[in-house]
Amino acid sequence: MLSGAEQTGAVLAVFGIVYLGMVLGGLPKLHLDRTGVALLGAIAVVGLGVMTPEAAAQAIHLPTILLLFSFMVISAQLRLGGFYDAVTRHIAALPLRPAGLMAVVIAMTAVLSAVFSNDIVCLAVAPVLAQGCLRRRLDPIPFLLGLACAANIGSAATLIGNPQNMLIGEVLRLPFGGYMLEALPPVLVGLVALWAWLVWPMRRTPRVDPHPSAPAADIAPAPALDRWQTAKGLTVAGALMAVFLFTHWPRDVAALVGAGLLLLSQRFHSSRVMSLVDWELLVLFIGLFIVNHALEQTGATQQAVQWLAAHGVPLGEPVPLFAGTLVLSNLVSNVPAVMLLLPLASGAQGGATLALVSTLAGNLLIVGSIANIIVVDAARRAGIEIDWRRHARTGVPITLLTLGISAAWLMWRTRA
């Protein structure tokens, strides 16, 4: 049995290794990704006797896990029903000039990402959007970058748009409608800024025929849209939005009921739906919950926060919280960063700061967000190369613009 000092040392070592894995995306010379590192960290904490299995289970914030799982099921329903594919193909075929098409793509992506997971939206939309652009002889790279950036920006608008926002909303018990009112203005202005940035260089490109003209053989056959299954998914999603906005029913319970209703299907076997659930992300959350709770029990986090405050960096204040979230989100990824900083955020203003900054910071680099990685991988499979330099030419300025907009908005709201 380890002594108190030995337990503290062990937890600090485990925490350091886990977050090194978050920074590197895995551990050198080991076939482990971030999920594997977080899981092994949780196992080490229990195995070393720092926490009992029962205590580790209690450290997991179950409402966040249930909410995340439920919306994965809803998104899986829509993917199987062909909804995302049908919407993207319809938009790609609209008789619009590039600037107009870009506006529709950004708006569609932002709305879908605000209600469903931004990662799922990018996974479903990116391949079809790339095909549509190639068919119309448009450069697909600006549209794919617009998709990734709009997914990140749009997901910041609600407390269900991405995993870190779900965590923030559930832990801080933020009102769904109150957060939307706080987040919508900077999100909408940020989307307009994204459109303007991407459309500006298009003035120098030659005009193209706005109607698709490539032979149909160049395009993969479209899967049939299952209108009934799609309607079921959209009805449940719409009902949940109404529940979140106008009732006090716990969001995790309501979402779980909605997911259960969708699993009662005569068309889709539950195994097909479950195969589209991102189990790795759920395990990542569980592992980080346990490791972070073990660190909190040692008192090391409180000591670090007190030390920083004594040296003029009170992380709980708006400006240090903003800066700390920006740095950590790009260092260890947004979900681990939010888990570290969440105990320091308080009230609606702290929650809004943490949610907006951690999400918008994801546009800075390709590795800053899973949505970026998904779009880049989809582009590569379509023969389109988006390297880190090309992404940075859009990602860096858009991140600075949207964070500047959010900072100005939050500062005005604080003073008001």
C-alpha positions as CSV (number, residue, x, y, z in Angstrom):
1,M,0.0,0.0,0.0
2,L,1.4,3.4,-1.0
3,S,1.9,6.1,1.6
4,G,0.2,9.5,1.1
5,A,3.4,11.1,-0.3
6,E,4.0,8.1,-2.6
7,Q,0.4,8.2,-3.8
8,T,0.8,11.9,-4.7
9,G,3.9,11.2,-6.6
10,A,2.3,8.3,-8.4
11,V,-0.7,10.4,-9.4
12,L,1.5,13.3,-10.6
13,A,3.6,10.8,-12.7
14,V,0.4,9.3,-14.2
15,F,-1.1,12.7,-14.9
16,G,2.1,13.9,-16.5
17,I,2.3,10.9,-18.8
18,V,-1.4,11.1,-19.7
19,Y,-1.2,14.7,-20.7
20,L,2.1,14.2,-22.6
21,G,0.0,11.7,-24.6
22,M,-2.6,14.3,-25.1
23,V,0.1,16.7,-26.5
24,L,1.7,14.1,-28.7
25,G,-1.4,12.3,-29.7
26,G,0.0,9.1,-28.2
27,L,3.1,7.8,-26.5
28,P,6.4,7.4,-28.4
29,K,7.2,3.8,-29.6
30,L,3.8,2.6,-28.3
31,H,0.7,1.9,-30.5
32,L,-1.5,4.2,-28.3
33,D,-3.6,7.1,-29.3
34,R,-5.1,9.7,-26.9
35,T,-7.9,7.3,-25.9
36,G,-5.5,4.5,-25.1
37,V,-3.3,6.8,-23.0
38,A,-6.3,8.1,-21.0
39,L,-7.6,4.6,-20.5
40,L,-4.2,3.3,-19.3
41,G,-3.9,6.3,-17.0
42,A,-7.3,5.5,-15.4
43,I,-6.2,1.8,-15.0
44,A,-2.9,2.9,-13.4
45,V,-4.7,5.1,-10.9
46,V,-6.9,2.2,-9.8
47,G,-4.2,-0.4,-10.0
48,L,-1.8,1.6,-7.8
49,G,-4.5,1.8,-5.1
50,V,-4.9,5.6,-5.4
51,M,-8.7,5.1,-6.0
52,T,-11.0,2.1,-5.6
53,P,-13.0,1.0,-8.6
54,E,-16.1,2.4,-6.9
55,A,-14.4,5.8,-6.4
56,A,-13.2,5.8,-10.0
57,A,-16.8,5.1,-11.1
58,Q,-18.1,8.0,-9.0
59,A,-15.5,10.3,-10.6
60,I,-17.1,9.8,-14.0
61,H,-19.6,12.6,-14.7
62,L,-22.4,10.3,-16.0
63,P,-24.8,13.0,-17.3
64,T,-22.1,14.2,-19.7
65,I,-21.5,10.6,-20.9
66,L,-25.2,9.9,-21.3
67,L,-25.8,13.2,-23.3
68,L,-22.8,12.6,-25.5
69,F,-23.9,9.0,-26.2
70,S,-27.5,9.9,-26.9
71,F,-26.6,12.5,-29.5
72,M,-24.2,10.0,-31.2
73,V,-27.2,7.7,-31.5
74,I,-29.4,10.5,-33.0
75,S,-26.6,11.4,-35.5
76,A,-26.2,7.7,-36.4
77,Q,-29.9,7.5,-37.2
78,L,-29.6,10.5,-39.6
79,R,-26.5,9.0,-41.2
80,L,-28.2,5.7,-41.8
81,G,-31.2,7.5,-43.2
82,G,-29.1,9.3,-45.7
83,F,-30.0,12.7,-44.4
84,Y,-26.5,14.3,-44.4
85,D,-25.7,12.9,-47.8
86,A,-28.9,14.1,-49.4
87,V,-28.6,17.6,-48.0
88,T,-25.0,18.0,-49.2
89,R,-25.8,16.7,-52.7
90,H,-28.7,19.1,-52.9
91,I,-26.6,22.1,-51.9
92,A,-23.7,21.1,-54.2
93,A,-26.1,21.1,-57.1
94,L,-27.7,24.5,-56.4
95,P,-27.3,26.9,-59.4
96,L,-25.2,29.4,-57.5
97,R,-22.0,31.3,-58.1
98,P,-19.1,30.3,-55.8
99,A,-19.7,33.1,-53.3
100,G,-23.3,32.1,-52.9
101,L,-22.5,28.4,-52.7
102,M,-19.9,29.1,-50.0
103,A,-22.5,31.0,-48.0
104,V,-25.0,28.1,-48.2
105,V,-22.3,25.6,-47.3
106,I,-21.2,27.6,-44.3
107,A,-24.7,28.3,-43.1
108,M,-25.8,24.6,-43.5
109,T,-22.7,23.3,-41.7
110,A,-23.1,25.7,-38.8
111,V,-26.8,24.9,-38.2
112,L,-26.2,21.2,-38.4
113,S,-23.1,21.4,-36.1
114,A,-25.0,23.4,-33.5
115,V,-27.6,20.7,-33.2
116,F,-25.6,17.6,-33.9
117,S,-21.9,16.8,-33.3
118,N,-19.6,18.8,-35.5
119,D,-17.4,15.8,-36.0
120,I,-20.3,13.7,-37.3
121,V,-21.3,16.5,-39.7
122,C,-17.8,16.7,-41.2
123,L,-17.5,13.0,-41.5
124,A,-20.8,12.8,-43.5
125,V,-20.5,16.0,-45.5
126,A,-16.9,16.3,-46.5
127,P,-16.7,13.4,-49.1
128,V,-19.9,14.5,-50.8
129,L,-18.9,18.2,-50.8
130,A,-15.5,17.3,-52.4
131,Q,-17.3,15.4,-55.2
132,G,-19.7,18.2,-55.8
133,C,-17.0,20.8,-56.1
134,L,-15.0,18.6,-58.5
135,R,-18.1,18.0,-60.6
136,R,-18.6,21.7,-61.0
137,R,-14.9,22.3,-61.7
138,L,-14.6,24.4,-58.6
139,D,-11.5,24.4,-56.4
140,P,-12.7,22.2,-53.5
141,I,-10.1,23.3,-51.0
142,P,-11.8,26.6,-49.9
143,F,-15.1,24.9,-49.6
144,L,-13.6,22.0,-47.5
145,L,-11.8,24.5,-45.3
146,G,-15.1,26.5,-45.0
147,L,-16.8,23.2,-43.9
148,A,-14.2,22.5,-41.2
149,C,-14.1,26.1,-39.8
150,A,-17.9,26.5,-40.0
151,A,-18.4,23.2,-38.1
152,N,-16.2,24.4,-35.3
153,I,-17.7,27.9,-35.2
154,G,-21.3,26.7,-35.5
155,S,-20.9,24.1,-32.8
156,A,-20.0,26.8,-30.3
157,A,-23.5,28.2,-30.6
158,T,-25.1,25.6,-28.3
159,L,-24.4,23.3,-25.4
160,I,-24.8,20.2,-27.5
161,G,-22.7,21.2,-30.5
162,N,-19.6,19.5,-29.4
163,P,-18.3,17.3,-26.6
164,Q,-16.6,20.0,-24.6
165,N,-19.7,22.2,-24.6
166,M,-21.8,19.3,-23.4
167,L,-19.4,18.8,-20.5
168,I,-19.4,22.5,-19.6
169,G,-23.1,22.8,-19.8
170,E,-23.7,19.7,-17.6
171,V,-21.1,20.4,-15.0
172,L,-21.9,24.1,-14.6
173,R,-25.6,23.5,-15.1
174,L,-25.9,26.3,-17.6
175,P,-29.3,27.1,-19.0
176,F,-29.6,26.0,-22.6
177,G,-31.4,29.1,-23.9
178,G,-29.3,31.5,-21.8
179,Y,-26.1,30.1,-23.2
180,M,-27.4,30.3,-26.8
181,L,-28.2,34.0,-26.3
182,E,-24.7,34.6,-25.0
183,A,-23.0,32.6,-27.8
184,L,-25.0,33.4,-30.9
185,P,-23.8,37.0,-31.6
186,P,-20.0,36.1,-31.8
187,V,-20.8,32.9,-33.6
188,L,-22.9,34.7,-36.3
189,V,-20.3,37.5,-36.8
190,G,-17.6,34.8,-36.9
191,L,-19.4,32.9,-39.6
192,V,-19.7,36.1,-41.7
193,A,-16.0,36.8,-41.2
194,L,-15.2,33.2,-42.4
195,W,-17.4,33.7,-45.5
196,A,-15.7,37.0,-46.3
197,W,-12.2,35.6,-45.8
198,L,-12.8,32.6,-48.1
199,V,-14.8,34.5,-50.8
200,W,-12.4,37.4,-51.2
201,P,-9.8,35.5,-53.2
202,M,-12.5,34.1,-55.5
203,R,-12.8,37.5,-57.1
204,R,-9.6,36.8,-59.0
205,T,-10.8,33.3,-60.2
206,P,-12.6,32.9,-63.6
207,R,-16.3,32.4,-63.5
208,V,-17.6,28.9,-63.8
209,D,-20.8,27.4,-65.0
210,P,-23.0,27.3,-61.9
211,H,-24.7,24.1,-63.1
212,P,-23.1,20.7,-62.7
213,S,-21.7,19.6,-66.0
214,A,-19.4,16.5,-65.4
215,P,-20.8,13.2,-66.5
216,A,-22.8,11.3,-63.9
217,A,-20.3,8.4,-64.0
218,D,-17.7,10.6,-62.3
219,I,-19.9,10.7,-59.2
220,A,-20.5,7.9,-56.7
221,P,-24.1,6.8,-56.7
222,A,-26.2,8.5,-54.1
223,P,-27.6,6.3,-51.4
224,A,-31.4,6.3,-51.2
225,L,-32.8,8.8,-48.7
226,D,-35.0,7.0,-46.2
227,R,-37.6,9.7,-45.6
228,W,-39.3,7.9,-42.7
229,Q,-36.1,7.2,-40.7
230,T,-34.8,10.7,-41.4
231,A,-38.1,12.2,-40.2
232,K,-37.8,10.2,-37.0
233,G,-34.3,11.4,-36.3
234,L,-35.2,15.1,-37.1
235,T,-38.4,14.8,-35.0
236,V,-36.5,13.6,-32.0
237,A,-33.8,16.2,-32.4
238,G,-36.4,19.0,-32.7
239,A,-38.3,17.7,-29.7
240,L,-35.1,17.7,-27.7
241,M,-34.3,21.2,-28.7
242,A,-37.8,22.3,-27.5
243,V,-37.3,20.4,-24.2
244,F,-33.9,22.0,-23.6
245,L,-35.3,25.5,-24.3
246,F,-38.6,25.4,-22.6
247,T,-38.5,22.8,-19.8
248,H,-36.4,21.9,-16.8
249,W,-36.2,18.3,-17.7
250,P,-32.5,17.1,-17.3
251,R,-30.9,17.2,-20.7
252,D,-29.2,13.9,-20.3
253,V,-32.4,12.1,-19.3
254,A,-34.4,13.7,-22.1
255,A,-31.7,12.9,-24.7
256,L,-31.4,9.3,-23.5
257,V,-35.2,8.8,-23.9
258,G,-35.0,10.2,-27.4
259,A,-32.1,7.9,-28.3
260,G,-34.1,4.9,-26.8
261,L,-37.1,5.8,-29.0
262,L,-34.8,5.7,-32.1
263,L,-33.4,2.4,-31.2
264,L,-37.0,1.0,-31.4
265,S,-36.8,0.5,-35.2
266,Q,-38.1,-2.1,-37.6
267,R,-35.6,-1.0,-40.3
268,F,-32.2,-0.4,-38.6
269,H,-30.8,-3.1,-36.4
270,S,-29.5,-1.7,-33.1
271,S,-26.0,-3.1,-34.0
272,R,-25.9,-0.9,-37.1
273,V,-26.7,2.2,-35.0
274,M,-24.2,1.2,-32.2
275,S,-21.4,0.7,-34.8
276,L,-21.6,4.4,-35.6
277,V,-21.2,5.5,-31.9
278,D,-17.8,6.9,-31.2
279,W,-16.9,4.6,-28.3
280,E,-13.3,5.8,-28.3
281,L,-14.4,9.4,-27.5
282,L,-16.6,8.1,-24.6
283,V,-13.6,6.1,-23.2
284,L,-11.4,9.2,-23.6
285,F,-13.9,11.1,-21.4
286,I,-14.1,8.3,-18.8
287,G,-10.3,8.0,-18.6
288,L,-9.7,11.7,-18.2
289,F,-12.5,12.1,-15.6
290,I,-10.7,9.5,-13.4
291,V,-7.2,10.8,-13.9
292,N,-8.2,14.4,-13.3
293,H,-10.2,13.5,-10.2
294,A,-7.2,11.6,-8.8
295,L,-5.1,14.7,-9.3
296,E,-7.7,16.9,-7.7
297,Q,-7.7,14.7,-4.6
298,T,-3.9,15.3,-4.1
299,G,-4.5,19.0,-3.7
300,A,-1.9,19.7,-6.4
301,T,-4.3,21.6,-8.7
302,Q,-5.4,23.9,-5.9
303,Q,-1.8,24.6,-5.0
304,A,-0.9,25.4,-8.6
305,V,-3.9,27.7,-9.0
306,Q,-3.0,29.5,-5.7
307,W,0.6,29.9,-6.9
308,L,-0.4,31.4,-10.2
309,A,-2.8,33.8,-8.5
310,A,0.0,34.9,-6.1
311,H,2.1,35.6,-9.2
312,G,-0.5,37.7,-10.9
313,V,-2.3,35.1,-13.0
314,P,-5.7,34.4,-11.4
315,L,-7.0,31.7,-13.8
316,G,-10.5,32.1,-12.6
317,E,-10.7,35.7,-13.9
318,P,-12.0,36.3,-17.5
319,V,-8.7,37.4,-19.2
320,P,-6.5,34.7,-17.7
321,L,-9.2,32.1,-18.3
322,F,-9.5,33.2,-21.9
323,A,-5.7,33.0,-22.5
324,G,-5.3,29.8,-20.6
325,T,-8.1,28.1,-22.6
326,L,-6.6,29.2,-25.9
327,V,-3.1,27.9,-25.0
328,L,-4.2,24.6,-23.5
329,S,-6.7,23.9,-26.2
330,N,-4.0,23.9,-28.8
331,L,-1.5,22.2,-26.6
332,V,-3.5,19.2,-25.3
333,S,-6.7,19.5,-27.4
334,N,-9.9,21.1,-26.3
335,V,-11.6,18.3,-24.3
336,P,-8.6,17.7,-22.0
337,A,-8.1,21.5,-21.7
338,V,-11.7,22.0,-20.6
339,M,-11.5,19.2,-18.1
340,L,-8.4,20.9,-16.5
341,L,-9.9,24.4,-16.5
342,L,-13.5,23.6,-15.7
343,P,-13.1,23.8,-11.9
344,L,-11.9,27.4,-12.3
345,A,-14.8,28.5,-14.4
346,S,-17.9,29.8,-12.6
347,G,-21.2,31.1,-13.7
348,A,-22.6,31.8,-17.1
349,Q,-19.8,34.1,-18.1
350,G,-17.0,31.7,-17.2
351,G,-18.9,28.9,-18.9
352,A,-19.4,30.9,-22.0
353,T,-15.7,31.9,-22.1
354,L,-14.5,28.4,-21.7
355,A,-17.0,27.0,-24.4
356,L,-16.4,29.7,-27.0
357,V,-12.6,29.9,-26.7
358,S,-12.0,26.1,-26.5
359,T,-14.1,25.6,-29.6
360,L,-12.9,28.5,-31.7
361,A,-9.3,27.7,-30.9
362,G,-9.8,24.4,-32.7
363,N,-9.5,26.2,-36.1
364,L,-5.9,27.3,-35.5
365,L,-4.1,24.1,-36.7
366,I,-5.2,20.9,-38.3
367,V,-4.6,18.9,-35.1
368,G,-6.6,21.5,-33.1
369,S,-9.9,19.8,-33.8
370,I,-11.1,16.3,-34.8
371,A,-13.4,18.0,-37.4
372,N,-10.3,19.4,-39.1
373,I,-8.6,16.0,-39.2
374,I,-11.8,14.4,-40.6
375,V,-12.0,16.9,-43.5
376,V,-8.3,16.7,-44.4
377,D,-8.5,12.9,-44.4
378,A,-11.7,13.0,-46.6
379,A,-10.0,15.4,-49.0
380,R,-6.9,13.1,-49.2
381,R,-9.1,10.1,-50.1
382,A,-10.6,12.2,-53.0
383,G,-7.1,13.1,-54.3
384,I,-7.1,16.6,-52.8
385,E,-4.1,17.6,-50.7
386,I,-4.6,20.0,-47.8
387,D,-1.3,20.3,-45.9
388,W,-0.8,22.2,-42.7
389,R,0.4,25.3,-44.5
390,R,-2.7,25.5,-46.7
391,H,-4.9,25.0,-43.7
392,A,-3.0,27.6,-41.6
393,R,-3.5,30.3,-44.3
394,T,-7.2,30.0,-43.4
395,G,-7.2,28.6,-39.9
396,V,-4.8,31.0,-38.2
397,P,-6.5,34.3,-39.4
398,I,-10.0,32.9,-38.8
399,T,-9.1,31.8,-35.3
400,L,-7.7,35.2,-34.5
401,L,-10.7,37.0,-36.0
402,T,-13.3,34.8,-34.2
403,L,-11.4,35.0,-30.9
404,G,-11.1,38.7,-31.2
405,I,-14.8,39.0,-31.9
406,S,-15.6,36.8,-28.9
407,A,-13.2,38.7,-26.6
408,A,-14.9,42.0,-27.6
409,W,-18.4,40.5,-27.0
410,L,-17.5,38.9,-23.7
411,M,-15.8,42.1,-22.5
412,W,-18.9,44.2,-23.4
413,R,-21.2,41.7,-21.7
414,T,-19.0,41.7,-18.6
415,R,-19.1,45.5,-18.4
416,A,-22.8,45.5,-19.1
